[in-house]
Amino acid sequence: MLRIVVTGGAGIAGQAVCSLLAEQGMAAVAADVAPPRQASPSGVTFVRCDTRTPGDVRQVTKGADGVIHLAAWHCAHNPPVSDDTIYAVNVDGTYNVLSACRENGAPPVVFASSMAYGWGSVYSATKVIGEELWRSYHEMTGASVASLRYHDFVPKPYLDFGMKLLRNGVDVRDVASASVAAMNAAVARRFGRFMTIVHTAHGMPLEVVRDFRANGPAWCEEKVPGATALLQKYGLDRDLPGGVEQHDLSEAGRLMDWRPEIGFVEFLQDLKARDARGEDVRSLHAPGRLPAE
Ligand SMILES: NC(=O)c1ccc[n+]([C@@H]2O[C@H](COP(=O)([O-])OP(=O)(O)OC[C@H]3O[C@@H](n4cnc5c(N)ncnc54)[C@H](O)[C@@H]3O)[C@@H](O)[C@H]2O)c1
């Protein structure tokens, strides 16, 4: 059985990744400074590990068949953390994980990068440095490395989350499925070094992508009957984007056998079901995902 270490395994992405690894029959080790808030499912073991402490990471990566490196502080944390802490965890911590991996047989690595990559903040600079560190790791060891530039899955009110899917938002289940698909592909050595964006794929025709405000409501209505009335009822029709942000994810499909599954249609279906049950969707919070039915 493959033993996959997930740094930051108690976080939002970390818990989803660990659960999916366990579901797919792997032993997931959630290595984090803090334990997860919810009980871990069977197949997931929590190990306390501070990536800033080389001995902790050396210990936890011993015998690992792969490492998914998620541990980081980001700008959306509330209360905020200092740039010094962001740098220490995201850069020094990443270096320690890299060194430990070199000592422990150079397992394949999936690195959590970000669409904030290179965007004028210490956090975004740490993701540039992180991608570079893992590029060097690949060059030094030959191990397969994937850098995944996730879009935004920071917790937010449910309706905001849905609308964000048309812009720069992504569901944490797609973040988890991309991370595990990347690990499976790295273990199978389907690439040496690979980078992809992790985002939605709504399957919209080009005219809808280009002018959602004009063409989106009719397309939504066709996919989810009643959608236009729902958009109006919740005031979402006032927040429609002109163009929808979409990226070419075909290489991720080819190399990692991955495609996102949660888009605006799935959000509308979920909203429709909740509305029909009389739920107060305005008070719901989406921890980066549509809450379970
Ligand atoms: N949330 C987003 O929208 C988003 C977008 C792009 C990229 N990312 C990246 O995805 C990864 C996961 O993000 P998330 O939103 O799940 O964050 P999160 O805060 O929910 O999880 C991060 C985890 O890292 C842990 N951690 C912090 N310092 C640590 C240390 N020194 N040693 C070990 N563990 C430590 C925290 O305890 C936490 O459980 C991060 O690398 C983040 O930069 C997140």
The ligand as an ORCA input file, in Angstrom:
! r2SCAN-3c Opt
* xyz 0 1
  N      -7.057     28.382     -0.214
  C      -6.817     28.844     -1.431
  O      -7.660     29.510     -2.042
  C      -5.500     28.537     -2.102
  C      -5.303     28.975     -3.420
  C      -4.088     28.688     -4.039
  C      -3.122     27.955     -3.381
  N      -3.343     27.543     -2.103
  C      -2.300     26.751     -1.430
  O      -2.868     25.492     -1.102
  C      -2.273     24.994      0.102
  C      -3.352     24.626      1.098
  O      -4.128     25.792      1.374
  P      -5.396     25.764      2.356
  O      -6.281     26.868      1.942
  O      -5.905     24.373      2.484
  O      -4.719     26.253      3.690
  P      -5.064     25.898      5.189
  O      -4.622     27.037      6.035
  O      -6.455     25.436      5.343
  O      -4.075     24.674      5.438
  C      -2.703     24.852      5.593
  C      -2.252     23.914      6.712
  O      -0.847     24.078      6.878
  C      -0.584     23.945      8.264
  N       0.699     24.548      8.593
  C       1.001     25.859      8.728
  N       2.293     25.999      9.081
  C       2.812     24.749      9.146
  C       4.089     24.233      9.447
  N       5.113     25.046      9.768
  N       4.277     22.902      9.427
  C       3.243     22.067      9.127
  N       2.005     22.493      8.841
  C       1.803     23.821      8.846
  C      -1.743     24.636      8.956
  O      -1.878     24.191     10.296
  C      -2.902     24.228      8.059
  O      -3.547     23.066      8.552
  C      -1.319     26.095      0.571
  O      -0.025     25.788      0.102
  C      -1.829     27.338     -0.110
  O      -0.805     28.294     -0.300
  C      -4.508     27.812     -1.454
*
